[in-house]
Amino acid sequence: MNHSITPSSVSRRHILKTGAAAALGVPFLNSINFARAAEEPAKNKKTSGPAKAVIEIWMWGGPAHLDTFDPKPDAGSEYCGPYNEVVNTVADGMQINSHLPLMAKQADKFSLIRSMTHGVNAHETASYLMQTGRSPGDGQVYPCIGSVVSKFRGYDNGYQGLL
């Protein structure tokens, strides 16, 4: 099974399909901070209801994590290159690259996953696992999570963006 992405294979539909893969995962991101949240007094907790939309940034061949959302300023320019300056965000304890000042001002409105693990030692197959919830290689091609949600929830205005 070949999941290679080439410039000619990237379309609006492909971007929407891969972007929707996180649609079910984002509501669970707040549970990552459950230990810290348990320490805070209840009066300080904000509740704004469930998420109404999700945007996943899945950047095949995009900028390196060190140059965007996971800078390592203490590692030095030999490791990180010239873009290793950080800026504090409005989210307590989160820093991102200084080239993203507008994102830094909105960091309280998104979740950032900097570390995760899986048992697949290849970016391409690990990406398939993350977007479908299944390991590749059994001869079946499974739809991404966004496609399944759209199938059962329906499509807005007849647009079938996840096929």
N, CA, C and O of each residue as an XYZ file, in Angstrom:
652
protein
N       0.844     -1.163      0.000
C       0.000      0.000      0.000
C       0.896      1.235      0.000
O       1.755      1.361      0.872
N       0.724      2.127     -0.933
C       1.554      3.309     -1.051
C       0.736      4.535     -0.686
O      -0.285      4.814     -1.314
N       1.183      5.272      0.332
C       0.474      6.462      0.778
C       1.281      7.715      0.454
O       1.164      8.719      1.158
N       2.096      7.674     -0.598
C       2.934      8.811     -0.929
C       2.084     10.011     -1.310
O       1.064      9.878     -1.987
N       2.512     11.170     -0.870
C       1.833     12.411     -1.197
C       2.718     13.172     -2.170
O       3.877     13.459     -1.870
N       2.179     13.493     -3.318
C       2.893     14.285     -4.308
C       2.113     15.566     -4.530
O       0.921     15.618     -4.228
N       2.769     16.621     -5.060
C       2.041     17.871     -5.288
C       0.782     17.691     -6.133
O      -0.210     18.385     -5.908
N       0.802     16.784     -7.087
C      -0.373     16.602     -7.936
C      -1.493     15.856     -7.221
O      -2.641     15.904     -7.664
N      -1.180     15.161     -6.111
C      -2.221     14.415     -5.402
C      -2.853     15.220     -4.271
O      -3.815     14.760     -3.655
N      -2.334     16.406     -3.989
C      -2.893     17.231     -2.933
C      -3.985     18.109     -3.527
O      -3.728     18.953     -4.386
N      -5.188     17.898     -3.060
C      -6.328     18.674     -3.533
C      -7.069     19.235     -2.327
O      -6.748     18.913     -1.184
N      -8.044     20.060     -2.588
C      -8.866     20.601     -1.511
C      -9.530     19.460     -0.748
O      -9.593     19.478      0.481
N     -10.016     18.483     -1.475
C     -10.671     17.337     -0.846
C      -9.690     16.589      0.052
O     -10.040     16.186      1.162
N      -8.453     16.403     -0.435
C      -7.437     15.707      0.366
C      -7.144     16.483      1.649
O      -7.030     15.893      2.724
N      -7.023     17.795      1.534
C      -6.737     18.621      2.706
C      -7.885     18.546      3.701
O      -7.655     18.418      4.904
N      -9.115     18.626      3.213
C     -10.266     18.528      4.108
C     -10.340     17.155      4.766
O     -10.654     17.039      5.950
N     -10.049     16.117      3.987
C     -10.116     14.758      4.527
C      -9.092     14.562      5.637
O      -9.424     14.057      6.710
N      -7.863     14.956      5.385
C      -6.836     14.766      6.401
C      -7.028     15.725      7.568
O      -6.701     15.394      8.707
N      -7.555     16.906      7.287
C      -7.793     17.868      8.356
C      -8.880     17.445      9.316
O      -8.853     17.822     10.488
N      -9.823     16.678      8.846
C     -10.936     16.256      9.697
C     -10.581     15.068     10.581
O     -11.382     14.671     11.426
N      -9.412     14.503     10.402
C      -9.031     13.314     11.173
C      -9.008     13.581     12.673
O      -9.223     12.672     13.474
N      -8.751     14.805     13.043
C      -8.689     15.129     14.472
C     -10.042     15.505     15.054
O     -10.134     15.828     16.238
N     -11.085     15.471     14.250
C     -12.399     15.941     14.700
C     -12.871     15.259     15.971
O     -13.500     15.898     16.814
N     -12.586     13.997     16.125
C     -13.019     13.306     17.332
C     -11.988     13.382     18.447
O     -12.329     13.172     19.611
N     -10.749     13.674     18.121
C      -9.708     13.676     19.138
C      -9.609     14.954     19.938
O      -9.234     14.912     21.109
N      -9.932     16.092     19.346
C      -9.747     17.366     20.029
C     -10.575     17.498     21.302
O     -10.064     18.041     22.281
N     -11.832     17.031     21.347
C     -12.561     17.160     22.614
C     -11.883     16.449     23.783
O     -12.142     16.785     24.939
N     -11.034     15.489     23.507
C     -10.367     14.746     24.571
C      -9.048     15.378     24.997
O      -8.432     14.921     25.960
N      -8.601     16.426     24.295
C      -7.316     17.028     24.620
C      -7.310     17.650     26.008
O      -6.273     17.662     26.671
N      -8.442     18.163     26.458
C      -8.485     18.743     27.796
C      -8.218     17.706     28.870
O      -7.756     18.059     29.955
N      -8.494     16.447     28.603
C      -8.245     15.417     29.609
C      -6.760     15.196     29.834
O      -6.373     14.593     30.835
N      -5.918     15.673     28.921
C      -4.476     15.545     29.091
C      -4.022     16.331     30.314
O      -3.094     15.917     31.009
N      -4.659     17.444     30.576
C      -4.276     18.287     31.705
C      -5.114     18.000     32.947
O      -5.264     18.877     33.798
N      -5.659     16.802     33.069
C      -6.552     16.518     34.197
C      -5.856     16.645     35.541
O      -6.477     17.058     36.519
N      -4.577     16.296     35.605
C      -3.875     16.380     36.888
C      -3.727     17.832     37.319
O      -3.943     18.164     38.485
N      -3.360     18.689     36.384
C      -3.207     20.103     36.700
C      -4.559     20.733     37.027
O      -4.665     21.564     37.930
N      -5.589     20.329     36.286
C      -6.923     20.878     36.517
C      -7.452     20.474     37.883
O      -8.181     21.235     38.519
N      -7.088     19.283     38.336
C      -7.564     18.818     39.635
C      -6.984     19.647     40.773
O      -7.583     19.738     41.845
N      -5.820     20.254     40.545
C      -5.184     21.059     41.574
C      -5.792     22.452     41.677
O      -5.677     23.093     42.722
N      -6.437     22.936     40.613
C      -6.999     24.277     40.596
C      -8.328     24.304     41.343
O      -9.095     23.343     41.288
N      -8.595     25.390     42.032
C      -9.906     25.506     42.671
C     -11.014     25.555     41.620
O     -10.810     26.061     40.516
N     -12.174     25.031     41.966
C     -13.287     24.957     41.022
C     -13.733     26.330     40.552
O     -14.218     26.453     39.427
N     -13.590     27.368     41.367
C     -14.060     28.696     40.978
C     -13.256     29.275     39.810
O     -13.747     30.174     39.126
N     -12.037     28.786     39.562
C     -11.209     29.301     38.478
C     -11.440     28.596     37.152
O     -10.901     29.018     36.129
N     -12.226     27.538     37.151
C     -12.416     26.762     35.937
C     -13.426     27.431     35.020
O     -14.497     27.853     35.456
N     -13.072     27.522     33.745
C     -13.971     28.074     32.739
C     -14.691     26.927     32.049
O     -14.098     25.881     31.783
N     -15.941     27.122     31.767
C     -16.677     26.143     30.973
C     -17.356     26.885     29.838
O     -18.134     27.813     30.058
N     -17.053     26.470     28.641
C     -17.644     27.130     27.478
C     -18.407     26.152     26.606
O     -18.818     26.507     25.501
N     -18.605     24.947     27.071
C     -19.358     23.980     26.287
C     -18.466     23.195     25.353
O     -17.258     23.427     25.296
N     -19.054     22.271     24.624
C     -18.271     21.422     23.720
C     -17.759     22.195     22.504
O     -18.316     23.223     22.120
N     -16.704     21.682     21.922
C     -16.153     22.300     20.714
C     -17.174     22.233     19.587
O     -17.880     21.236     19.438
N     -17.247     23.292     18.802
C     -18.179     23.340     17.683
C     -17.479     23.073     16.351
O     -18.131     22.767     15.353
N     -16.162     23.186     16.339
C     -15.406     22.961     15.111
C     -13.983     22.558     15.470
O     -13.496     22.851     16.562
N     -13.336     21.892     14.550
C     -11.965     21.442     14.746
C     -11.177     21.751     13.484
O     -11.658     21.542     12.370
N      -9.986     22.242     13.666
C      -9.071     22.425     12.542
C      -7.792     21.690     12.897
O      -7.141     22.009     13.891
N      -7.438     20.719     12.096
C      -6.188     20.004     12.295
C      -5.207     20.514     11.254
O      -5.550     20.662     10.081
N      -4.002     20.777     11.686
C      -2.961     21.198     10.750
C      -2.051     19.998     10.533
O      -1.229     19.668     11.387
N      -2.204     19.357      9.399
C      -1.425     18.165      9.061
C      -0.519     18.567      7.905
O      -0.942     18.539      6.750
N       0.701     18.935      8.199
C       1.557     19.560      7.197
C       2.577     18.585      6.627
O       3.719     18.530      7.085
N       2.160     17.815      5.623
C       3.112     16.956      4.912
C       4.129     17.866      4.241
O       3.767     18.694      3.405
N       5.372     17.719      4.593
C       6.414     18.534      3.973
C       6.374     19.980      4.408
O       7.001     20.826      3.770
N       5.665     20.289      5.461
C       5.569     21.658      5.963
C       6.804     22.036      6.759
O       7.788     21.296      6.777
N       6.758     23.177      7.411
C       7.898     23.612      8.217
C       8.176     22.630      9.351
O       7.271     21.951      9.835
N       9.414     22.567      9.758
C       9.814     21.660     10.834
C       9.197     22.096     12.159
O       8.940     23.281     12.370
N       8.961     21.142     13.041
C       8.387     21.453     14.356
C       9.278     22.400     15.140
O       8.780     23.200     15.932
N      10.592     22.323     14.933
C      11.514     23.208     15.639
C      11.353     24.658     15.200
O      11.666     25.575     15.959
N      10.867     24.871     13.978
C      10.704     26.219     13.436
C       9.310     26.780     13.671
O       9.030     27.904     13.255
N       8.438     26.038     14.318
C       7.061     26.500     14.493
C       6.608     26.345     15.945
O       6.793     27.254     16.755
N       6.019     25.204     16.270
C       5.345     25.032     17.549
C       6.156     24.291     18.606
O       5.695     24.165     19.741
N       7.336     23.803     18.275
C       8.132     23.050     19.247
C       9.585     23.512     19.222
O      10.486     22.708     18.981
N       9.821     24.809     19.469
C      11.195     25.305     19.421
C      12.015     24.775     20.596
O      11.479     24.470     21.662
N      13.314     24.674     20.377
C      14.241     24.214     21.420
C      15.331     25.277     21.574
O      16.452     25.070     21.111
N      15.027     26.402     22.208
C      15.984     27.512     22.249
C      17.283     27.183     22.970
O      18.320     27.774     22.671
N      17.243     26.260     23.904
C      18.458     25.917     24.643
C      19.360     24.952     23.886
O      20.491     24.709     24.304
N      18.879     24.407     22.789
C      19.669     23.438     22.030
C      20.725     24.109     21.160
O      21.676     23.449     20.740
N      20.585     25.388     20.881
C      21.565     26.095     20.076
C      21.263     26.036     18.596
O      20.512     25.177     18.134
N      21.856     26.960     17.857
C      21.569     27.066     16.424
C      22.171     25.917     15.617
O      21.741     25.675     14.489
N      23.160     25.200     16.169
C      23.712     24.051     15.454
C      22.648     22.968     15.294
O      22.616     22.266     14.283
N      21.788     22.837     16.288
C      20.724     21.829     16.260
C      19.447     22.383     15.626
O      18.803     21.715     14.816
N      19.094     23.598     16.001
C      17.799     24.159     15.595
C      17.852     25.003     14.340
O      16.818     25.229     13.710
N      19.005     25.466     13.965
C      19.068     26.378     12.840
C      18.835     27.808     13.297
O      18.862     28.094     14.494
N      18.607     28.709     12.347
C      18.529     30.131     12.691
C      17.203     30.565     13.323
O      17.110     31.688     13.819
N      16.188     29.718     13.319
C      14.863     30.127     13.797
C      14.561     29.538     15.167
O      13.572     28.822     15.325
N      15.397     29.827     16.158
C      15.190     29.207     17.461
C      14.831     30.207     18.553
O      14.999     29.917     19.738
N      14.341     31.375     18.170
C      13.869     32.329     19.170
C      12.421     32.018     19.504
O      11.630     31.684     18.622
N      12.078     32.130     20.783
C      10.721     31.807     21.215
C      10.004     33.056     21.705
O      10.621     34.072     22.022
N       8.690     32.948     21.757
C       7.852     33.997     22.314
C       6.884     33.324     23.285
O       6.372     32.239     23.006
N       6.637     33.964     24.414
C       5.651     33.449     25.358
C       4.264     33.644     24.777
O       4.005     34.631     24.089
N       3.382     32.713     25.051
C       2.008     32.812     24.581
C       1.110     33.229     25.740
O       1.555     33.320     26.884
N      -0.157     33.482     25.431
C      -1.119     33.811     26.482
C      -1.478     32.579     27.306
O      -2.040     32.709     28.394
N      -1.165     31.392     26.809
C      -1.382     30.155     27.570
C      -0.207     29.976     28.519
O       0.950     29.992     28.098
N      -0.500     29.809     29.767
C       0.521     29.726     30.800
C       1.511     28.600     30.522
O       1.114     27.442     30.395
N       2.799     28.935     30.426
C       3.844     27.936     30.258
C       4.100     27.486     28.833
O       4.977     26.650     28.613
N       3.373     28.005     27.860
C       3.563     27.585     26.464
C       4.368     28.642     25.712
O       4.060     29.833     25.763
N       5.394     28.184     25.020
C       6.181     29.043     24.143
C       6.149     28.458     22.743
O       6.142     27.239     22.568
N       6.130     29.336     21.745
C       6.227     28.907     20.355
C       7.251     29.789     19.661
O       7.781     30.722     20.264
N       7.527     29.501     18.410
C       8.525     30.249     17.660
C       8.122     31.711     17.535
O       6.941     32.029     17.391
N       9.101     32.591     17.589
C       8.840     34.030     17.543
C       8.274     34.487     16.203
O       7.789     35.614     16.100
N       8.325     33.644     15.178
C       7.737     33.998     13.882
C       6.221     33.822     13.866
O       5.582     34.075     12.845
N       5.641     33.391     14.984
C       4.196     33.152     15.066
C       3.556     34.012     16.158
O       2.884     33.476     17.039
N       3.750     35.335     16.117
C       3.236     36.170     17.210
C       1.712     36.203     17.290
O       1.164     36.299     18.389
N       1.022     36.126     16.172
C      -0.444     36.134     16.216
C      -0.985     34.835     16.803
O      -1.995     34.841     17.507
N      -0.312     33.720     16.514
C      -0.707     32.448     17.131
C      -0.469     32.499     18.639
O      -1.257     31.956     19.414
N       0.609     33.148     19.051
C       0.919     33.253     20.477
C      -0.185     33.995     21.226
O      -0.483     33.673     22.376
N      -0.789     34.981     20.579
C      -1.870     35.747     21.209
C      -3.161     34.940     21.321
O      -4.054     35.307     22.085
N      -3.268     33.848     20.570
C      -4.495     33.047     20.565
C      -4.285     31.651     21.158
O      -5.131     30.774     20.987
N      -3.186     31.446     21.841
C      -2.842     30.108     22.336
C      -3.822     29.573     23.371
O      -3.844     28.370     23.631
N      -4.620     30.432     23.957
C      -5.630     29.945     24.900
C      -6.850     29.374     24.182
O      -7.780     28.887     24.825
N      -6.847     29.432     22.861
C      -7.983     28.946     22.075
C      -7.676     27.658     21.312
O      -8.532     27.159     20.582
N      -6.469     27.114     21.469
C      -6.145     25.860     20.790
C      -5.332     24.962     21.705
O      -4.763     25.402     22.705
N      -5.295     23.701     21.335
C      -4.491     22.717     22.062
C      -3.280     22.374     21.219
O      -3.365     22.318     19.992
N      -2.176     22.149     21.862
C      -0.931     21.846     21.167
C      -0.367     20.550     21.727
O      -0.060     20.459     22.916
N      -0.232     19.548     20.863
C       0.355     18.271     21.266
C       1.794     18.267     20.774
O       2.041     18.304     19.568
N       2.731     18.224     21.690
C       4.139     18.230     21.310
C       4.777     16.854     21.392
O       5.872     16.651     20.867
N       4.129     15.932     22.023
C       4.748     14.633     22.213
C       3.684     13.548     22.211
O       2.672     13.656     22.903
N       3.914     12.527     21.446
C       3.045     11.356     21.452
C       3.858     10.182     20.950
O       4.932     10.364     20.378
N       3.360      8.998     21.159
C       4.105      7.818     20.748
C       3.176      6.781     20.144
O       1.969      6.788     20.385
N       3.747      5.908     19.372
C       3.023      4.814     18.731
C       4.040      3.733     18.413
O       5.245      3.951     18.546
N       3.571      2.587     18.001
C       4.466      1.471     17.739
C       4.920      1.350     16.300
O       5.513      0.337     15.929
N       4.659      2.349     15.483
C       5.013      2.288     14.070
C       6.232      3.168     13.841
O       6.209      4.355     14.163
N       7.293      2.598     13.290
C       8.540      3.323     13.116
C       8.674      3.898     11.705
O       9.712      3.731     11.065
N       7.645      4.562     11.226
C       7.693      5.208      9.914
C       6.628      6.296      9.885
O       5.489      6.061     10.290
N       6.989      7.486      9.410
C       6.039      8.594      9.390
C       4.797      8.276      8.561
O       3.676      8.555      8.985
N       4.996      7.699      7.398
C       3.871      7.467      6.487
C       2.843      6.515      7.084
O       1.649      6.812      7.070
N       3.286      5.381      7.604
C       2.345      4.419      8.172
C       1.807      4.893      9.520
O       0.667      4.587      9.870
N       2.606      5.632     10.275
C       2.110      6.188     11.535
C       1.021      7.220     11.270
O       0.058      7.312     12.032
N       1.160      7.988     10.210
C       0.126      8.960      9.846
C      -1.172      8.258      9.494
O      -2.250      8.715      9.873
N      -1.077      7.158      8.778
C      -2.268      6.368      8.445
C      -2.929      5.868      9.726
O      -4.152      5.921      9.859
N      -2.131      5.391     10.654
C      -2.647      4.916     11.935
C      -3.356      6.042     12.682
O      -4.440      5.830     13.226
N      -2.766      7.228     12.716
C      -3.354      8.351     13.437
C      -4.652      8.833     12.795
O      -5.556      9.283     13.499
N      -4.755      8.745     11.474
C      -5.934      9.262     10.785
C      -7.064      8.247     10.672
O      -8.217      8.635     10.483
N      -6.763      6.967     10.783
C      -7.805      5.950     10.625
C      -8.054      5.153     11.895
O      -9.123      4.564     12.053
N      -7.092      5.124     12.796
C      -7.225      4.322     14.004
C      -6.847      2.868     13.797
O      -7.046      2.049     14.694
N      -6.311      2.532     12.644
C      -5.939      1.143     12.338
C      -4.542      1.108     11.719
O      -4.110      2.054     11.061
N      -3.858      0.002     11.946
C      -2.547     -0.184     11.322
C      -2.734     -0.619      9.876
O      -3.621     -1.419      9.581
N      -1.911     -0.104      8.972
C      -2.006     -0.522      7.576
C      -1.402     -1.910      7.381
O      -0.676     -2.409      8.241
N      -1.705     -2.515      6.264
C      -1.036     -3.757      5.911
C      -1.908     -4.980      5.840
O      -1.408     -6.053      5.503
N      -3.198     -4.879      6.143
C      -4.040     -6.068      6.072
C      -4.814     -6.151      4.755
O      -5.712     -6.981      4.611
N      -4.468     -5.300      3.806
C      -5.137     -5.329      2.506
C      -6.399     -4.493      2.449
O      -6.968     -4.310      1.373
N      -6.848     -3.985      3.581
C      -8.042     -3.143      3.624
C      -7.622     -1.678      3.702
O      -6.593     -1.353      4.295
N      -8.406     -0.810      3.113
C      -8.188      0.627      3.228
C      -9.357      1.184      4.023
O     -10.508      1.066      3.603
N      -9.070      1.782      5.157
C     -10.110      2.272      6.046
C     -10.265      3.779      5.895
O      -9.288      4.475      5.617
N     -11.469      4.287      6.074
C     -11.674      5.739      5.985
C     -11.136      6.431      7.232
O     -11.008      5.821      8.293
N     -10.826      7.703      7.084
C     -10.386      8.471      8.244
C     -11.592      8.737      9.147
O     -12.740      8.553      8.743
N     -11.312      9.165     10.355
C     -12.368      9.398     11.337
C     -13.371     10.424     10.829
O     -14.574     10.263     11.033
N     -12.894     11.474     10.171
C     -13.792     12.503      9.651
C     -14.783     11.964      8.645
O     -15.930     12.410      8.610
N     -14.368     11.017      7.829
C     -15.276     10.403      6.863
C     -16.379      9.627      7.560
O     -17.538      9.684      7.151
N     -16.025      8.912      8.598
C     -17.020      8.131      9.340
C     -18.026      9.059     10.018
O     -19.231      8.809      9.979
N     -17.533     10.123     10.634
C     -18.429     11.081     11.284
C     -19.381     11.690     10.265
O     -20.581     11.789     10.521
N     -18.859     12.100      9.111
C     -19.700     12.704      8.075
C     -20.738     11.731      7.551
O     -21.868     12.125      7.264
N     -20.372     10.477      7.424
C     -21.306      9.466      6.926
C     -22.522      9.342      7.842
O     -23.655      9.271      7.367
N     -22.289      9.315      9.146
C     -23.384      9.106     10.087
C     -24.055     10.396     10.541
O     -25.229     10.388     10.909
N     -23.330     11.487     10.517
C     -23.905     12.758     10.961
C     -24.561     13.507      9.812
O     -25.452     14.328     10.027
N     -24.124     13.228      8.603
C     -24.666     13.924      7.447
C     -23.722     15.005      6.961
O     -22.701     15.289      7.587
N     -24.071     15.587      5.864
C     -23.240     16.604      5.236
C     -23.961     17.936      5.271
O     -25.187     17.983      5.166
N     -23.223     19.006      5.416
C     -23.809     20.341      5.392
C     -24.049     20.774      3.956
O     -23.145     20.707      3.124
N     -25.238     21.209      3.670
C     -25.602     21.753      2.361
C     -25.291     20.802      1.214
O     -25.020     21.246      0.098
N     -25.326     19.526      1.470
C     -25.106     18.549      0.414
C     -23.661     18.357      0.010
O     -23.373     17.535     -0.861
N     -22.740     19.094      0.621
C     -21.324     18.974      0.258
C     -20.733     17.746      0.926
O     -20.755     17.627      2.151
N     -20.211     16.844      0.133
C     -19.596     15.632      0.661
C     -18.079     15.804      0.646
O     -17.399     15.282     -0.237
N     -17.558     16.529      1.617
C     -16.145     16.869      1.640
C     -15.227     15.761      2.092
O     -14.014     15.854      1.903
N     -15.768     14.717      2.682
C     -14.937     13.629      3.177
C     -15.379     12.342      2.525
O     -16.397     11.760      2.897
N     -14.613     11.905      1.555
C     -14.959     10.679      0.833
C     -13.840      9.674      0.966
O     -13.935      8.571      0.428
